[in-house]
């Protein structure tokens, strides 16, 4: 009996191997950090030793999580970004704006304070390095090279042509929507497919261009450690992920094929609802007609809500039958002498969405807000502003759980009609509840699935990684094969043409000679 217990204990220790994990995420977007926190807490609760480098340390981390504060560059980035430029700018310009923002954060955290340089010069060892993916943070993939660890990347966004390109399974624009597309993704007419193809390949081309030029320059400037001169090119390191975690789920995006090492774990930041603060609880409980919650996320409130838009929102919110919770940015004007509208710079969003009297969520369509709306079965009115928000909102409207308005030309009439349509027509809430059921119907919690796959690659290495990730661009797209076929066809046509002309010329000469003899 003693030996059986001993063997069981040894098996348990082996099966729950403690990993040393470096999580480095200098990106200051609040919503991105909140998703990472769910993963960090899960890893810490399982006993893994985690060093978490972040500009926004989380409160009350698990005992095995060591947090290192990085410089928060968000305000500096937002001061240079025009959020209204995103909707109509060209795909390459859109990518440049995002690249500039993220690369600025990476460089700023590297040169501000000692945390980054001390990390590179340390003698620590790690089994896994986790960094953010998609927003042009590829230079951070060199951390895996520095510590001779497996590279695991996580994207807080929906899948993106550039993400799938680096994963070795490129997008097919005939049916896979670019993140900038604003059309229904179920069926494309010719013109939509033409635009989608242009946007998709613009993003892929732009990604390769930035990776080979600006990305490599940034990496060579800040990622210097012993042996850095002999490391692979950034274009190779960025592809060499053992595991890619996507913040998606079939209930919240179109079903697309995935590479074997790409796993969908959307919803890791979802928590159990907690009691609301007393004032909010009373506000929502005493709302017989329901409550509308309006929030444009954590980054763009003050810059996006111009005076004209603000006046439209106020005038409509004063006339609707429902009460309104309005998340505002610092410096926004207040609506005085109106008990129907409650304005604050922060709300416990998930707890509000979970309240039974919440009837509508007016949102910019950020992915974390989208996930939460689906999880709690709340219909939405989308007002996308930048990046992937257009694709997020387009998907939700295509499922029937909401409507979309263009933020730049919103009017009192369109806003009032949209609110009334969603609240009075039961089909929107029915579709939202259907999505909720799909989202929650899964074999394990998203964070548990993410941790399972991290532990899996720690045990088995890069076994999930397809060979396609190491193929050069021209091989991946069969450009060499297509070129050979085209050259072969052209050569064949040229030879056939030469033979036909030679035979024709010979026949013509014989005909002429016979004519002369007959004369």
C-alpha positions in Angstrom: 0.0 0.0 0.0 2.9 2.4 0.9 4.5 1.9 -2.5 1.2 2.5 -4.3 0.8 5.8 -2.5 4.4 6.7 -3.2 4.0 6.0 -6.9 0.8 8.0 -7.0 2.5 11.0 -5.4 5.5 10.8 -7.8 3.1 10.6 -10.8 1.2 13.7 -9.4 4.4 15.7 -9.1 5.5 14.7 -12.6 2.0 15.5 -14.0 2.0 19.0 -12.4 5.5 20.1 -13.3 6.1 23.7 -12.2 7.1 25.9 -15.2 9.2 29.1 -15.1 7.3 31.5 -17.4 8.2 35.0 -18.6 5.3 37.1 -19.7 6.4 40.4 -21.3 3.6 42.7 -22.5 4.6 46.4 -22.8 1.4 47.3 -24.7 -0.6 49.8 -22.7 -4.0 49.2 -24.1 -6.1 48.5 -21.0 -8.3 45.9 -22.6 -5.4 43.9 -23.8 -3.8 43.8 -20.3 -7.1 42.7 -18.7 -7.2 39.6 -21.0 -3.6 38.8 -20.0 -4.5 39.0 -16.4 -6.9 36.1 -16.7 -4.2 34.0 -18.1 -1.6 35.1 -15.5 -4.0 34.4 -12.6 -4.7 31.0 -14.0 -1.0 30.1 -14.4 -0.3 31.4 -10.9 -3.1 29.5 -9.3 -1.7 26.3 -10.8 1.6 26.9 -9.1 3.7 28.0 -12.1 6.3 30.6 -11.4 5.5 33.7 -13.5 7.5 36.9 -14.1 4.9 39.4 -15.5 6.3 42.5 -17.0 3.5 45.0 -17.5 2.8 48.8 -17.4 -0.4 47.9 -15.5 0.2 45.6 -12.6 -2.9 43.7 -11.5 -4.1 43.9 -7.9 -3.7 40.8 -5.6 -1.7 38.5 -7.9 -1.2 34.9 -6.9 1.8 34.2 -4.7 3.8 32.6 -7.5 3.4 35.7 -9.8 6.1 38.3 -9.7 5.1 41.6 -11.3 7.6 44.1 -12.7 6.2 47.6 -13.5 7.0 49.0 -17.0 6.5 52.5 -18.3 2.9 53.3 -19.3 3.1 55.0 -22.7 -0.6 55.1 -23.5 -1.2 58.8 -23.0 1.8 59.6 -25.2 0.5 57.3 -27.9 -3.1 58.6 -27.8 -1.8 62.2 -28.1 -0.5 61.4 -31.6 -3.4 59.2 -32.9 -6.4 60.6 -34.7 -9.1 58.0 -34.0 -11.3 59.4 -36.8 -8.7 58.6 -39.4 -9.1 54.9 -39.0 -12.5 54.3 -40.6 -11.6 55.6 -44.1 -7.8 55.3 -44.4 -6.1 52.9 -46.7 -5.2 49.5 -45.3 -1.4 50.2 -45.5 -1.9 53.5 -43.6 -4.0 51.7 -41.0 -1.2 49.2 -40.4 1.3 52.0 -40.2 -0.6 53.8 -37.5 -0.9 50.7 -35.4 2.7 49.7 -36.0 3.9 53.2 -35.0 1.7 53.1 -31.8 2.9 49.6 -30.7 6.5 50.0 -31.7 6.6 53.3 -29.7 5.3 51.5 -26.6 8.0 48.7 -27.0 10.8 51.2 -27.4 9.6 53.5 -24.6 9.4 50.7 -22.1 12.9 49.5 -23.2 14.6 52.9 -22.7 12.5 54.1 -19.7 13.6 52.6 -16.4 16.0 49.6 -15.9 13.5 46.7 -15.9 14.1 45.7 -19.6 17.9 46.0 -19.6 18.1 44.1 -16.3 16.0 41.4 -17.8 18.2 41.0 -20.8 21.4 40.9 -18.7 20.0 38.6 -16.1 21.0 34.9 -15.6 17.5 33.7 -15.2 16.1 30.7 -17.0 12.6 30.2 -18.4 10.8 27.3 -20.0 8.2 29.5 -21.7 8.1 33.1 -23.0 4.7 34.6 -23.6 4.2 37.9 -25.5 1.4 39.6 -27.3 0.9 38.9 -31.0 -0.7 40.9 -33.9 0.0 44.5 -32.9 3.5 44.5 -34.4 5.2 43.3 -31.3 7.3 40.8 -33.2 10.6 42.1 -31.9 9.7 40.7 -28.6 10.0 37.2 -30.1 13.7 37.5 -29.5 13.1 37.1 -25.8 12.5 33.4 -26.5 15.9 33.3 -28.3 17.6 35.2 -25.4 16.4 32.7 -22.8 16.4 29.6 -25.0 12.7 29.0 -24.3 9.6 28.1 -26.2 7.8 31.0 -27.7 4.1 31.2 -26.9 2.1 34.2 -28.3 -1.3 35.5 -27.4 -3.4 37.9 -29.4 -6.2 39.8 -27.6 -7.8 40.5 -31.0 -9.7 38.5 -33.6 -7.6 36.6 -36.1 -5.9 38.9 -38.7 -4.4 38.2 -42.1 -1.0 38.9 -40.7 -1.5 36.6 -37.7 -2.5 33.8 -40.0 0.3 34.5 -42.4 2.9 34.0 -39.6 1.0 30.9 -38.4 1.6 29.3 -41.8 -2.0 29.2 -43.0 -2.6 32.3 -45.0 -6.1 33.9 -45.4 -8.2 33.0 -48.4 -9.9 36.4 -49.2 -12.6 34.7 -51.2 -14.4 34.0 -48.0 -12.2 35.1 -45.0 -12.9 38.7 -44.0 -10.0 41.1 -43.5 -10.2 42.8 -40.1 -11.0 46.1 -42.0 -13.9 44.7 -43.9 -17.3 46.2 -43.3 -19.4 43.7 -45.2 -21.3 40.6 -44.2 -18.8 37.7 -44.1 -21.3 35.0 -45.1 -21.3 35.7 -48.8 -19.2 38.1 -50.9 -20.3 39.7 -54.2 -17.5 40.2 -56.8 -16.8 43.8 -55.7 -16.6 42.9 -52.0 -14.3 40.1 -52.8 -12.1 42.4 -54.9 -11.9 44.9 -52.0 -11.3 42.2 -49.4 -8.5 40.7 -51.6 -6.9 44.1 -51.8 -7.1 44.7 -48.1 -5.9 41.2 -47.2 -2.8 41.3 -49.4 -2.1 44.9 -48.4 -2.0 43.9 -44.8 0.2 40.9 -45.6 2.5 42.9 -47.8 2.6 45.7 -45.1 3.5 43.2 -42.4 6.4 41.7 -44.4 7.6 45.2 -45.2 7.5 46.4 -41.6 9.0 43.2 -40.3 12.0 43.3 -42.7 12.7 47.1 -42.2 11.4 48.9 -39.1 10.8 45.8 -37.0 14.3 44.5 -37.5 15.7 48.0 -36.8 13.8 48.2 -33.5 14.9 44.7 -32.5 18.6 45.3 -33.3 18.4 48.6 -31.4 16.9 47.3 -28.1 17.3 43.5 -28.1 21.0 43.3 -27.4 22.4 40.6 -25.3 25.3 38.1 -25.4 25.1 36.3 -28.8 22.5 38.6 -30.4 24.7 39.1 -33.5 24.2 35.4 -34.5 20.5 35.1 -34.0 18.0 34.4 -36.8 16.3 37.2 -38.7 13.2 38.6 -37.2 11.1 37.2 -40.1 12.2 33.7 -38.9 11.8 34.3 -35.2 8.3 35.8 -35.5 7.1 32.6 -37.3 8.7 30.2 -34.8 5.9 30.1 -32.2 5.3 26.8 -30.5 1.7 27.9 -29.7 -0.6 30.8 -30.8 -3.6 31.6 -28.5 -6.4 33.5 -30.1 -9.0 35.5 -28.2 -11.8 34.0 -30.3 -14.5 31.4 -30.3 -16.8 30.0 -33.0 -19.7 31.8 -31.3 -18.1 35.2 -31.7 -16.5 35.0 -35.2 -16.8 33.3 -38.5 -15.6 29.7 -38.6 -12.3 29.7 -40.4 -9.6 27.0 -40.7 -6.7 27.1 -38.1 -3.2 25.9 -38.1 -2.6 23.0 -35.6 -0.7 25.2 -33.2 -3.4 27.9 -33.2 -6.0 27.5 -30.4 -9.1 29.6 -29.8 -9.5 30.5 -26.1 -11.7 33.6 -26.2 -13.2 34.7 -22.9 -10.2 34.2 -20.5 -11.0 37.5 -18.8 -14.6 36.6 -18.0 -15.2 36.4 -14.3 -18.2 35.5 -12.1 -20.5 38.5 -11.5 -20.0 40.3 -8.2 -22.5 42.5 -6.3 -22.7 46.1 -7.7 -21.8 49.1 -5.6 -24.8 50.3 -3.6 -25.5 53.3 -5.7 -25.4 51.4 -9.0 -27.4 48.5 -7.6 -30.2 50.9 -6.6 -30.0 52.7 -9.9 -30.4 49.5 -11.9 -32.9 47.9 -9.6 -35.2 50.9 -9.7 -35.4 51.0 -13.5 -38.7 49.4 -14.5 -38.1 50.3 -18.2 -34.6 48.9 -18.1 -31.1 50.4 -18.3 -28.9 51.3 -21.3 -25.1 51.0 -20.8 -22.9 53.2 -23.1 -19.2 52.8 -23.2 -16.5 53.3 -25.9 -13.9 51.3 -24.0 -10.8 52.4 -22.2 -8.8 54.3 -24.8 -10.8 56.6 -27.0 -13.7 58.1 -25.0 -12.6 61.7 -24.7 -11.0 61.9 -28.2 -13.9 60.3 -30.1 -16.8 62.1 -28.4 -16.7 65.5 -30.1 -19.0 68.3 -29.0 -21.5 67.6 -31.8 -21.6 63.8 -31.0 -21.9 64.6 -27.3 -24.9 66.8 -27.8 -26.6 64.1 -30.0 -26.1 61.5 -27.2 -27.3 63.8 -24.5 -30.5 64.8 -26.4 -31.4 61.2 -27.2 -30.6 59.8 -23.7 -32.8 62.4 -22.2 -35.8 61.3 -24.2 -35.6 57.5 -24.0 -37.7 55.7 -21.5 -34.7 53.8 -20.1 -32.1 55.0 -17.6 -28.6 55.4 -18.9 -25.2 54.5 -17.5 -22.6 56.5 -19.5 -18.8 55.8 -19.2 -17.0 59.0 -20.0 -13.4 59.9 -20.4 -11.6 62.4 -18.1 -12.4 66.0 -19.0 -15.8 65.2 -20.5 -18.6 67.6 -19.7 -21.4 66.5 -17.3 -25.1 66.3 -17.8 -26.6 68.2 -14.9 -30.0 68.0 -13.3 -30.9 64.7 -14.9 -31.6 61.7 -12.7 -31.9 59.3 -15.7 -28.3 59.6 -16.8 -25.4 58.5 -14.5 -21.9 59.4 -15.8 -18.7 58.0 -14.4 -15.1 57.5 -15.6 -15.3 53.8 -14.7 -18.0 51.1 -14.3 -17.8 47.4 -13.3 -18.8 46.5 -16.9 -19.2 42.7 -16.5 -21.3 43.1 -13.4 -23.5 45.7 -15.2 -24.0 43.4 -18.2 -25.0 40.6 -15.9 -27.9 42.6 -14.3 -31.3 41.5 -15.4 -32.5 45.1 -16.1 -29.8 45.8 -18.6 -31.6 46.0 -22.0 -28.9 47.4 -24.4 -25.2 47.8 -24.6 -24.0 50.7 -26.8 -20.4 49.9 -27.6 -17.4 50.7 -29.9 -17.0 47.0 -30.6 -13.7 46.3 -28.9 -13.3 42.5 -28.7 -13.3 42.3 -24.9 -16.7 44.2 -24.8 -17.9 42.0 -27.6 -17.0 38.8 -25.7 -18.7 40.1 -22.6 -21.9 41.1 -24.5 -22.1 37.6 -25.9 -21.3 35.9 -22.6 -24.2 37.8 -20.8 -26.6 37.6 -23.8 -27.0 41.4 -24.2 -28.0 42.9 -27.6 -25.7 45.7 -28.8 -25.7 48.9 -30.8 -22.2 49.1 -32.3 -20.3 52.3 -33.1 -16.9 51.1 -34.3 -14.1 53.6 -34.4 -10.8 51.8 -35.4 -8.8 48.7 -36.1 -10.7 45.4 -35.7 -13.9 47.0 -34.3 -15.6 47.1 -37.7 -15.2 43.4 -38.2 -16.4 42.7 -34.6 -19.6 44.7 -35.0 -20.2 43.5 -38.6 -20.2 39.9 -37.3 -22.6 40.7 -34.4 -25.1 42.5 -36.7 -24.9 39.6 -39.2 -26.0 37.3 -36.4 -29.0 39.5 -35.6 -28.0 40.5 -32.1 -27.6 44.2 -32.8 -27.3 47.1 -35.2 -24.5 49.4 -36.3 -24.2 53.2 -36.6 -21.4 55.2 -38.2 -19.9 57.3 -35.3 -18.8 60.2 -37.5 -22.2 61.0 -38.9 -24.5 59.9 -36.1 -27.8 61.9 -35.8 -30.5 62.1 -33.2 -33.0 60.4 -35.6 -30.7 57.4 -36.4 -29.7 56.9 -32.8 -33.2 57.2 -31.4 -34.6 54.8 -34.0 -31.8 52.3 -33.5 -32.3 52.2 -29.7 -36.1 51.9 -30.0 -35.8 49.1 -32.6 -33.4 47.0 -30.6 -35.3 47.4 -27.3 -38.8 46.8 -28.6 -38.0 44.0 -31.1 -37.5 40.8 -29.2 -35.5 39.1 -31.9 -32.3 41.0 -31.0 -32.4 39.7 -27.4 -33.3 36.2 -28.6 -30.3 36.1 -30.9 -28.1 37.4 -28.1 -29.2 34.6 -25.9 -28.6 32.1 -28.6 -25.0 33.4 -28.9 -24.7 33.2 -25.2 -25.6 29.5 -25.2 -23.1 28.8 -27.9 -20.3 30.7 -26.1 -20.8 28.9 -22.8 -21.2 25.4 -24.3 -17.5 24.3 -24.2 -15.7 21.3 -22.5 -13.6 23.5 -20.1 -13.1 27.2 -19.2 -11.1 29.2 -21.7 -8.3 29.9 -19.3 -8.0 26.2 -18.4 -7.8 25.3 -22.1 -5.1 27.9 -22.6 -3.1 26.5 -19.7 -3.5 23.0 -20.9 -2.0 23.8 -24.3 0.9 25.8 -22.7 1.7 22.8 -20.5 1.3 20.6 -23.6 4.0 22.4 -25.6 6.2 22.6 -22.5 6.1 18.8 -22.4 6.3 18.1 -26.1 7.9 21.1 -27.8 6.9 22.4 -31.2 5.1 19.3 -32.3 2.0 21.3 -33.3 3.9 23.7 -35.5 3.3 23.0 -39.2 6.2 23.0 -41.7 4.5 25.8 -43.6 5.7 28.4 -41.0 9.3 28.0 -42.2 8.5 28.3 -45.9 9.6 31.5 -47.6 6.9 33.7 -49.1 7.4 32.5 -52.6 7.1 28.9 -51.7 4.2 29.3 -49.3 2.2 30.9 -52.1 3.6 28.6 -54.8 5.0 31.6 -56.7 8.0 29.5 -57.9 5.6 26.8 -59.2 3.3 29.3 -60.8 6.2 31.1 -62.4 7.6 27.9 -63.7 4.2 26.9 -65.2 3.8 30.3 -66.8 7.3 30.2 -68.2 6.7 26.7 -69.5 3.4 27.7 -71.1 4.9 30.8 -72.7 7.9 28.8 -73.9 5.6 26.2 -75.4 3.5 28.8 -77.1 6.6 30.5 -78.4 7.9 27.2 -79.8 4.5 26.3 -81.3 4.4 29.8 -82.9 7.9 29.3 -84.3 7.0 25.9 -85.7 3.8 27.2 -87.2 5.5 30.1 -88.8 8.3 27.9 -90.2 5.8 25.4 -91.6 3.7 28.2 -93.0 6.8 29.9 -94.5 7.9 26.6 -96.1 4.4 25.9 -97.5 4.3 29.4 -98.9 7.7 28.9 -100.6 6.6 25.6 -102.1 3.4 27.2 -103.4 5.3 30.1 -104.9 7.7 27.7 -106.6 5.0 25.6 -108.1 3.2 28.7 -109.3 6.4 29.8 -111.1 6.8 26.3 -112.7 3.2 26.3 -114.0 3.7 29.7 -115.6 
